[in-house]
Amino acid sequence: MTGNYVPHALIKTNMNVKTVCPKCGYEINAHSPLTDPAVMPQPGNANICVNCYNLNKYDDNLQLVELTPEEKESIPPELMLEIQTIIDKIKRNKK
């Protein structure tokens, strides 16, 4: 499933649960929902770390885990382009 998520990529919403990026250890206590700002992360939702830009997902306890190689390979190319656009937008916003 793809859609134009880029306009919503940097709308920050605080979370009730703290987690850390499994790649860099950056503490995450907010997220940027890609559709409705009131929507909180659900198990299986994707997350892009704003520190190292790693693509992760939420587990059943809303803790971040890295995607498996199989999960990464199953992402459609058009969705990967949107993900890269969001990462580029995050990088530009950090400057």
C-alpha positions in Angstrom: 0.0 0.0 0.0 1.4 3.3 -1.0 0.2 6.9 -0.8 1.6 10.4 -0.7 2.8 10.4 2.8 5.5 13.0 2.4 3.5 16.1 3.4 2.8 14.6 6.8 6.3 13.3 7.5 7.4 15.9 10.0 4.2 16.4 12.0 5.4 15.4 15.5 3.1 13.7 18.0 4.3 12.7 21.5 3.9 9.0 22.4 3.0 7.4 25.8 5.8 4.8 25.3 9.5 5.4 25.0 11.6 3.3 22.7 15.1 3.4 21.2 16.4 2.9 17.7 17.8 -0.6 17.5 20.6 0.6 15.2 21.9 3.8 17.0 20.2 3.7 20.4 18.6 7.1 19.9 15.7 7.5 22.4 12.3 8.0 20.6 9.3 9.4 22.5 7.5 11.0 19.6 6.5 10.0 16.1 5.2 11.6 12.9 2.1 9.8 11.8 1.8 9.8 8.0 -2.0 10.2 7.9 -3.9 11.4 11.0 -1.8 13.2 13.7 -4.0 11.6 16.4 -3.1 8.1 15.3 -0.5 6.4 17.6 1.9 3.7 16.4 0.6 0.2 16.2 2.6 -3.1 16.2 4.0 -3.6 12.8 4.0 0.1 11.8 7.2 1.4 10.3 9.5 4.0 11.8 12.4 6.0 10.4 14.9 7.1 13.1 15.5 10.8 12.9 19.1 10.3 14.1 20.5 7.5 11.8 17.6 7.2 9.3 17.3 3.5 9.8 14.0 2.0 8.8 12.5 0.1 11.8 9.1 -1.3 12.9 7.2 -1.4 16.2 6.9 -4.8 17.9 4.0 -6.0 19.9 5.2 -3.9 22.9 5.7 -0.8 20.7 9.5 -1.2 21.0 11.4 -0.6 17.8 13.1 -3.6 16.1 15.0 -3.7 12.8 13.3 -5.1 9.7 14.4 -8.5 8.7 16.2 -8.8 5.3 13.0 -10.5 4.0 10.8 -7.6 5.1 13.2 -5.0 3.5 13.2 -7.0 0.2 9.4 -7.1 0.2 8.9 -3.3 0.3 7.6 -2.3 -3.2 10.0 0.0 -5.1 7.5 2.8 -5.2 7.1 2.8 -1.4 10.9 2.7 -1.0 11.0 5.9 -3.2 8.5 7.6 -0.8 10.6 6.4 2.2 13.7 7.9 0.7 11.9 11.1 0.1 10.8 11.2 3.7 14.4 10.5 4.8 15.6 13.4 2.6 13.0 15.7 4.1 14.1 14.7 7.6 17.8 15.4 6.7 16.9 18.8 5.3 14.9 19.7 8.3 17.8 18.9 10.7 20.0 21.5 9.1 
